[in-house]
């Protein structure tokens, strides 16, 4: 094998090696960035749902939600399944339900 062919082979191997290293580094960094971005987004969603929970609890404590009316509507409704129960306003007025509904809506966006 001539010297020029050896030099060409060495250069080719070096270019391929550097390219593979660059691809690996880029993939690793972008993966870490995506994970960090997801952590920040999920943290924001959880913070939002906790705020909704606290605000809803405050509304209940202040009497801003007419629980008697909601309870009367629930008593008169004919509920046979959990899906039917989840459609009732009294169910939707539960603070935790409002919080997880808010978190679910935010996660779907």
NORNOR-V178603 format. One record per backbone hydrogen bond with DSSP energy under -0.5 kcal/mol. NH is the residue of the N-H (numbers start at 1). CO is the residue of the C=O. E is the energy in kcal/mol with one decimal. If there is no record, write none. Layout:
nh: <NH | NH>
co: <CO | CO>
e: <E | E>
This chain:
nh: <6 | 7 | 8 | 9 | 10 | 11 | 12 | 13 | 14 | 15 | 16 | 17 | 18 | 19 | 20 | 21 | 22 | 23 | 24 | 25 | 26 | 27 | 28 | 29 | 30 | 31 | 32 | 33 | 34 | 35 | 36 | 37 | 38 | 39 | 40 | 41 | 42 | 43 | 44 | 45 | 46 | 47 | 48 | 49 | 50 | 51 | 52 | 53 | 54 | 55 | 56 | 57 | 58 | 59 | 60 | 61 | 62 | 63 | 63 | 64 | 65 | 66 | 67 | 70 | 71 | 72 | 73 | 74 | 75 | 76 | 77 | 79 | 80 | 85 | 86 | 87 | 87 | 88 | 92 | 93 | 94 | 98 | 99 | 100 | 101 | 102 | 103 | 104 | 105 | 106 | 107 | 108 | 109 | 109>
co: <2 | 3 | 4 | 5 | 6 | 7 | 8 | 9 | 10 | 11 | 12 | 13 | 14 | 15 | 16 | 17 | 18 | 19 | 20 | 21 | 22 | 23 | 24 | 25 | 26 | 27 | 28 | 29 | 30 | 31 | 32 | 33 | 34 | 35 | 36 | 37 | 38 | 39 | 40 | 41 | 42 | 43 | 44 | 45 | 46 | 47 | 48 | 49 | 50 | 51 | 52 | 53 | 54 | 55 | 56 | 57 | 58 | 59 | 60 | 59 | 59 | 64 | 65 | 66 | 67 | 68 | 69 | 70 | 71 | 72 | 73 | 77 | 78 | 81 | 82 | 83 | 84 | 85 | 88 | 89 | 91 | 94 | 95 | 96 | 97 | 98 | 99 | 100 | 101 | 102 | 103 | 104 | 105 | 106>
e: <-2.1 | -2.5 | -2.2 | -2.4 | -2.7 | -2.5 | -2.2 | -2.7 | -2.4 | -2.6 | -2.5 | -2.5 | -2.7 | -2.4 | -2.4 | -2.4 | -2.5 | -2.5 | -2.4 | -2.6 | -2.5 | -2.6 | -2.4 | -2.6 | -2.5 | -2.3 | -2.2 | -2.3 | -2.3 | -2.4 | -2.4 | -2.4 | -2.4 | -2.2 | -2.3 | -2.5 | -2.8 | -2.3 | -2.1 | -2.2 | -2.6 | -2.4 | -2.3 | -2.3 | -2.2 | -2.0 | -2.3 | -2.3 | -2.4 | -2.7 | -2.6 | -2.4 | -2.2 | -2.2 | -2.3 | -2.7 | -2.2 | -0.6 | -0.9 | -2.3 | -0.7 | -0.5 | -1.7 | -2.1 | -2.9 | -2.6 | -2.4 | -2.1 | -2.3 | -1.9 | -1.2 | -0.9 | -0.6 | -1.7 | -2.3 | -0.6 | -0.7 | -1.5 | -1.8 | -1.2 | -1.4 | -2.5 | -2.2 | -2.7 | -2.2 | -2.1 | -2.3 | -2.4 | -2.5 | -2.3 | -2.2 | -1.7 | -0.6 | -0.6>
